[in-house]
Amino acid sequence: MGTNLIEELRQVEDLRTTDGRRHLLWLVLLFVIMGTMSGYVGYRACGIRGHWSIENRLHWIKDVVFKEDDSKISLGHAPANLSVIRAIALNILRRNGHTSITTAQRFLSNDIDKLLALVE
């Protein structure tokens, strides 16, 4: 069985000086490869667009729509587990064609049959 991309990138020798190292080289290379494949030109453009894409499509929705920051659950692994559940719910909604998560919540909130149809 062959190696995967990440295993190959981890084998690349890091020749940067110690003062320039902030991130693991294999991670930087993976980021650049993914950005290039997505059509971004240049490291700076890729980083900024990638950051805001993640911020707008995931973190903002989890914070504002799902009210993750207002959660009173704070003990043990519960916050991380609920964060994963919110991400799964978000992915299920998007996979079923809902572009507005707020509208999807309103549409599904009072109809258990519609909600169950999403996961069938």
Secondary structure, DSSP 8 states (H G I E B T S, - for coil): ----HHHHHHTS---S-GGG-SS-HHHHHHHHHHHHHTT--SHHHHHHHHHHHHIIIIIHIIIIIS-GGG----STTHHHHHHHHHHHHHHHHHHTT-S-HHHHHHHHTT-HHHHHHHT-
